[in-house]
Amino acid sequence: MMQQQQQWNTVSPDFFELGESPFWHPLEQALYWVDIPGKKVCRANVYMGTVDTWDMPTEPGCIAPATTGGLVIARRDGVFRARDWGGDLELLTTLPYDTAAVRANDGKCDALGRFWVGTIDEPKANRAAALFSIDCRNGRAPMVQQHAGDALTGNGLGWSPDGRTAYWSDTPNHIIHAWDFDVDANALTAHRIFQQLPPKPADWQWDAPRCDNGLPPYRGRPDGAAVDMEGNYYAAMFEGQRISKFAPDGRLLAEYPTPAVCPTMACFGGEDRKTLYVTTARYKRSAAELAAFPQSGCVLSLRVDVPGLPVNFFAD
């Protein structure tokens, strides 16, 4: 396993409470993401270092670009279609959960343009988080299908380059699941555990003594993720201060230390898709931690050797 000591940059000097769901829009050459508790959809011109924000009435959990322009947005109160930036929001569908205790979280589109949305059980009491797909192809009425459940926080959605393996994590349980995926049948089969990571020690604090590599001994828990062209899975390790790169067979290949204790999700972008963009969190973090890690809440970027998979577009 290699320790990657490369230079991180910030996309802009702006801070966000809890960034999530970044994607690179290849037609616009722009980076998008959401700030969940800040109730914003964000768009950056990374070459100019400028960010536009769009206020939402409820928390946006994830977004994806659409083939005919605009975005699809999963919020606490439903899945919405935005034809234009800052324009009207059309409700496509609601998902079968209690919005008082559950909201949309991590998600993205599959290769055929179905929008997949994981949810979060906010009280962490009922294992009510689940994974859904929403199929609106060819103008059909939205077809909602549940694929997995019995989770606390759905995260880490991704697919292998050939589309035959799907990944999904449950953050508080420190687990990354994998399945065989039939994209035509929209079916997950042959479930297996891709990673079962060590739990958080009961007495752990972010400022605990560091290991020789400068990272905290607690490796964090798997948050959002991205996959590169070689099939490697990049997991943002919340409270672990790192991005962990796993081979398709589960081996830990590399760790990328981050200048924030809580990275939340990665994506690949730039013209060659060799820039790793990472959202981070400052929401409910201590003043001491934010002083020690002043880039917490920024969107970070790092050049890598292997290009990532391009974003999939929503089809309707």
Secondary structure, 3 states (H helix, E strand, C coil): CEECCCCCEECCCCCCCEEEEEEEECCCCEEEEEECCCCEEEEEECCCCEEEEEECCCCEEEEEEECCCCEEEEECCEEEEECCCCCCEEEEECCCCCCCCEEEEEEEECCCCCEEEEEEECCCCCCCEEEEEEECHHHCCCEEEEEEEEECEEEEEEECCCCCEEEEEECCCCEEEEEEEECCCCEEEEEEEEEECCCCCCCCCCCCCCCCCCCCCCCCEEEEEEEECCCCEEEEEECCCEEEEECCCCCEEEEEECCCCCEEEEEEECCCCCEEEEEEECCCCCHHHHHHCCCCCCCEEEECCCCECCCCCECC
